[in-house]
Structures are given as C-alpha cells and as structure tokens.
Amino acid sequence: MAGASDIEWTEATWNPIAGCTILSPGCTNCYAQRLAARLQAMGSLKYQGTTRKSGRRHVWTGRVNIDQAALEAPLKWRRPLRIFVNSMSDLFQDEVPFELIAKIWAVMKETHWHTYQILTKRPERMRDVVSRLDDYLPNIWLGTSVENASYLDRINVLRSVPAQIRFVSFEPLIGPVVPVDLTDIHWAIVGGESGPGARPIDRQWVETIQDTCRAQNVPFFFKQWGGSRKGKAGRLLGGRTWDEYPISTISAA
Ligand code: SF4
C-alpha cells in the first residue's frame, strides 16, 4: 500500500532513505527532523541514529539509513500516483552515494506509470548526479526549495538540470523573494512554515510571487499559510484555493 500523504501537492510519499543534515535557514524547524526523532524514540529501525538530543531539541546527526524494503515499494503500487520522493530527507545530500541514487532512478524508470516529485536544497549535486545518469525520464519532476532571496541562485542551477518539469517550492517562505526569474521553471509552490516556533509569512510576499507566476505563465500552487495552528490559518488566498499544476499532470495523475 502506498504511503498516503497529506501534503497538498502530492498523493503519496516514498522514503527509501532516512536522515539528513541542516543546510540553510529553511531547515531550522525541519518537520522531518522532528518526526524522525519521534519515530526513533518509538524504536523504528529505519530512523535509528538519525537524530540526537541537543538542549531541548532533537537534531539530525548526519547519519543516513537506507531502507532496503522501501526501495522497491513503488513496483507494488499499481495505480498511477504522484509520489514525493524522500519527504523525510534530501536525496541529493553528499551522504547519499551515487550508486544508491542510480538504483532509485532505476525503480522510477521501471514504474513509468507513476509521476515522481523530487525536491532538494542541493541543486548543484542534483545537476551533477542527473548528468551522470543515462536516462532522461519524463515521469520525474525535479525541484528546489527557496526560503528567501538569499537562495534564489538555486533556481539558476535548477534551470540547467535536464527535466521535463522543473519546479520551485517557496516553502517555508520566511522572506521576500522578488524579483524572481522563473524562465524554464514549470511550477511554483508557496507555503508558510508550520509547527512549533513557526516563522510568520507575509501576505505580500505570497501575492508578489503569484503575480510573478501570472506574468511568466507559471502554474501557481498555494499550499498553506502555516503557523502554529496551520489548520486554522488554512490555505485560502483571495478567497479561494490555488491548486494549479504543470500541464503534464493532467494525463499523469
Ligand atoms: S534539507 Fe529538507 S529534510 Fe534536510 S534538514 Fe533541510 S528541511 Fe530537513
């Protein structure tokens, strides 16, 4: 059975690896880090050693565990799904060997009926790894996260990665990011941070990205306002939801 997801822009998650390292301010309140600590405390072997206590928080140790059983899970999911790969980690961190990424690529190739969404804060390694892989796979969407204007250069790197769909996730949006050039970007997601200690999002930051998407003809997906009570804050913008997708998803989903 697929790992059903409540992340608004996907249908399932697939986590063949567990564990990560903090990279930039967008990682500070990493949801995966909190959840991994909980799962580790509950005795989950997959997450053993991936987090440690630091003061009142749990933080990544930098250890990455491979879940061999999960590796081939999509083969058993017969219904076509949009699958977020490694929602609990970053596939392109240096600790994940090229050979393992190549195995994951092979599974995605074999399961051509699924659409895979891969998001990284390390687009340079994504570019290096993808250029070493033989296959250009139309069912893989490649994206990067940008939390504020200091990380806009990730989009420039993403532009040079071969992919049918390139996307940017402006989440958690913790600062303004405009002006932003979305040339050769096919989808933009925007969302505020949620959970304990969530940093506030500004409506104007969101609206300006939306205007940019409109002007540059990029589908716009507004995920959430976030905050410590994200359900209450909801995901309406201008009185409605914005769930636009790249065109190719119409046939893929
Ligand atoms: S890259 Fe993603 S999973 Fe890794 S620490 Fe940062 S937010 Fe968490």
Residues whose N, C-alpha, C, O or C-beta is under 5 A from the ligand:
A	BS01	SF4	C20 T21 I22 L23 G26 C27 C30 A32 M88 S89 D90 K121
